[in-house]
């Protein structure tokens, strides 16, 4: 595995950890929804572990499908949202909208499709990541639908 591939994997894991931090802040900000946000936060840390496993498995990263600059831009956005939640009031619907945008951008951007697994273990980790991401989109979408106002 090349250095570029290791860097991308570490950047993706850092991205998942930053999202976890954001969700943990939302858990503190919205005590009535603490369990929802805390669970998502913990799951993001699990995603980071899964992503890091890719560096030990037989995978190929196709840089034409995912540029590191795209991940860095998204990571900067997450950091901006983290700073924002510390500095100003954020409503629950805004937090849910931010989370939904983040989760959808990962799924819609097909980030993990930039990796091709060659071993059964690698394919399994990639499938697990895809499934977990789709699950987050669905759960955040459901919460967003319940709390939006017309």
QUIWO-V525287 format. One record per backbone hydrogen bond with DSSP energy under -1.0 kcal/mol. NH is the residue of the N-H (numbers start at 1). CO is the residue of the C=O. Records with the same first field share a line. If there is no record, write none. Layout:
NH = CO, CO
This chain:
6 = 2
7 = 3
8 = 4
9 = 5
10 = 6
11 = 7
12 = 8
13 = 9
14 = 10
15 = 11
16 = 12
17 = 13
18 = 14
19 = 15
20 = 16
21 = 17
22 = 18
23 = 19
24 = 20
25 = 21
26 = 22
27 = 23
28 = 24
29 = 25
30 = 26
33 = 30
34 = 31
37 = 33
38 = 34
39 = 35
40 = 36
41 = 37
42 = 38
43 = 39
44 = 40
45 = 41
46 = 42
47 = 43
48 = 44
49 = 45
50 = 46
51 = 47
52 = 48
53 = 49
54 = 51
55 = 52
56 = 53
57 = 54
59 = 57
60 = 116
62 = 114
65 = 62
71 = 67
72 = 68
73 = 69
74 = 70
75 = 71
76 = 72
77 = 73
78 = 74
79 = 75
80 = 76
81 = 77
82 = 78
83 = 79
84 = 80
85 = 81
86 = 82
87 = 83
88 = 84
95 = 91
96 = 92
97 = 93
98 = 94
99 = 95
100 = 96
101 = 97
102 = 98
103 = 99
104 = 100
105 = 101
106 = 102
107 = 103
108 = 104
109 = 105
110 = 107
111 = 106
113 = 110
114 = 111
115 = 112
116 = 60
118 = 58
123 = 119
124 = 120
125 = 121
126 = 122
127 = 123
128 = 124
129 = 125
130 = 126
131 = 127
132 = 128
133 = 129
134 = 130
135 = 131
136 = 132
137 = 133
138 = 134
139 = 135
140 = 136
141 = 137
142 = 138
143 = 139
144 = 140
145 = 141
146 = 142
147 = 143
148 = 144
